[in-house]
Amino acid sequence: MYTVASYRRAIARACLETGIPACNPHGLRHKAASETRREFGEGTTRLILGHSRIDTTRLYGELDQVKAAEAMGNIG
């Protein structure tokens, strides 16, 4: 059984051992939610995450749009 701190340390250790950039539990949840939302839609993602309101789930998509706008700004 993991505590919040031991879970965070396990993720950090796994990142270090595999040579990928460090991440945290929130970042992993966000990435999974964003990918699930793109592939399966808001309703399915809301159920998986346990959100009672779809507005909460929509935050994940809005952040992706911000990143897309930043990327386009960098590209020109």
Backbone torsions as a table, in degrees:
resi	resn	phi	psi	omega
1	MET	NA	135.5	-177.9
2	TYR	-100.7	140.9	166.7
3	THR	-88.8	172.2	178.1
4	VAL	-58.7	-44.8	-177.9
5	ALA	-68.5	-42.0	-178.4
6	SER	-69.7	-33.0	176.3
7	TYR	-64.2	-45.3	178.6
8	ARG	-61.8	-42.7	178.5
9	ARG	-65.7	-38.1	178.9
10	ALA	-63.4	-40.5	178.0
11	ILE	-66.1	-44.1	179.6
12	ALA	-62.0	-41.7	179.6
13	ARG	-64.6	-43.1	179.2
14	ALA	-63.2	-39.8	177.1
15	CYS	-62.5	-44.9	-179.7
16	LEU	-62.7	-44.8	-178.1
17	GLU	-66.9	-30.3	-178.9
18	THR	-95.7	-6.6	177.4
19	GLY	76.7	19.6	176.8
20	ILE	-96.3	159.0	179.5
21	PRO	-58.4	144.1	-179.5
22	ALA	-60.9	142.9	176.5
23	CYS	-142.4	176.0	-178.3
24	ASN	-131.9	170.6	-178.1
25	PRO	-56.8	-40.8	179.6
26	HIS	-63.4	-42.1	179.1
27	GLY	-62.9	-40.0	177.8
28	LEU	-65.3	-43.2	179.0
29	ARG	-62.5	-42.7	180.0
30	HIS	-63.2	-45.9	-180.0
31	LYS	-61.8	-45.8	179.2
32	ALA	-62.9	-40.9	-179.9
33	ALA	-65.8	-41.4	179.7
34	SER	-63.4	-43.4	-180.0
35	GLU	-68.5	-39.8	178.6
36	THR	-65.0	-41.5	180.0
37	ARG	-62.7	-42.7	178.8
38	ARG	-63.0	-41.6	-174.3
39	GLU	-83.5	-39.2	-171.1
40	PHE	-117.3	-7.0	177.3
41	GLY	94.8	170.8	-174.8
42	GLU	-66.6	-42.9	-175.4
43	GLY	-61.3	-46.8	179.1
44	THR	-64.3	-42.7	179.9
45	THR	-63.4	-41.2	178.4
46	ARG	-58.9	-43.8	179.9
47	LEU	-65.4	-43.4	-179.2
48	ILE	-62.3	-43.3	-177.5
49	LEU	-79.1	-16.2	-179.9
50	GLY	79.2	23.0	178.0
51	HIS	-75.1	137.1	177.0
52	SER	-83.3	-22.3	-179.3
53	ARG	-122.2	137.2	179.8
54	ILE	-65.6	-26.5	178.7
55	ASP	-58.4	-36.8	178.8
56	THR	-64.8	-43.4	179.7
57	THR	-65.3	-35.6	-178.2
58	ARG	-64.6	-20.5	177.8
59	LEU	-58.2	-34.3	-179.1
60	TYR	-65.1	-41.2	178.1
61	GLY	-69.6	-37.1	-179.9
62	GLU	-64.0	-38.3	178.5
63	LEU	-66.2	-34.5	176.3
64	ASP	-64.4	-37.8	179.1
65	GLN	-66.1	-36.7	176.9
66	VAL	-63.2	-44.8	179.3
67	LYS	-63.4	-38.4	179.1
68	ALA	-64.7	-41.9	178.3
69	ALA	-64.4	-39.4	176.8
70	GLU	-63.4	-41.9	179.9
71	ALA	-62.4	-43.7	179.4
72	MET	-64.7	-35.6	176.9
73	GLY	-64.5	-36.5	178.9
74	ASN	-73.0	-34.1	-179.4
75	ILE	-74.4	-39.2	177.2
76	GLY	108.3	NA	NA
